[in-house]
Amino acid sequence: MGRQNSSGHFQTHRVNFKLTNKPQQHASMITYRQLLEKLQTLNEEQLNQTATVSLDESDEMVPIECVSEAMSDVLDEGHIVLGVAF
């Protein structure tokens, strides 16, 4: 999730993906295609890092633990989700 410093705390690096030339209803929503395009621009070191999600409400960083199809009445059948543990 980042590099551990001498005091035992993790230093994290946030990569903000700014999508341009695309109409956006919600600035915080991107498609998996857009995510893939951004991931393809990462260097080798970044690609070897733990995939991590930033939870803005709590300023917490958590690792992505799985990629699966949603089992929910809210999302369409077959919708892919990134799972995290709390």
N, C-alpha and C positions, 0 to 999 in steps of 0.2 A: 504494500500500500504506500510505500515511500521508503525513504532511507531513515534508519534509526540513528539519532544523534547521540552524543556522549551522555546525555541525561536520561536516555531511554525513551524519549519521545520520537514519534515518527514525523518526518518532514514530508509533506505531501506537495505535489505539484498539480495544480488544477489546469486542465487544458480546456479552454472554452472554444467550442466550435461555433463560429459565426457563419451562418448561411446567408449568402447574398444572392441577388437576382432571382429570388423565389418568393412568390406571394406567401405570406404567413398569417394564418388566423391567430395563432398563439405563438409567441416568440420562443417558448420553451419546448415546443413539440417538433420532433423531427421523425422522419420515416427511417426504417431499417436500411433502405437504399442510401439515404443521406449519411447515416452513421457509417455504413460500409465505405463510402467515398472518403470520409474523413479518416477512418482507421487506416486506409490504404496510403495515407500521407505520413504516417508515423514512422520514426526511425526504428532500427533493430532494438535498441535499448528500451524504447517505449513499448514496443510489441511484446517484450518479455516481462513487463510489469504486470502485477495482479490487476485484473479488470475491477474497477472500483466505482461505486456510485456515491455522489455527494447528496446528502439529505439536507437541503437548505434550511428547513425549519429548525433542526437541531444542531446544525453545523457539524454533523457527524459524517464520517466516511466509512462505508461498509463494502466488503468485497462481494462481487457477483459470484454466487455459488453454483448456479445452473442456468441453462437456457432450455425452455420447454414450451409446450403448447398450453395455453390457458385453459383451466378447468373452471369456468366462471359463467354466470348468466349475464355478466356485464359486457364481456368482449365476444366478438364473433368466434365461432368454432374454428380452431386451427391458428388463432392469433398467437404469435410468439411473444413470450415474456422472459425477462431477465430476473432470476430469483435471488433474493438476499435473505439472510437470517438476522433476526433481532434478538 
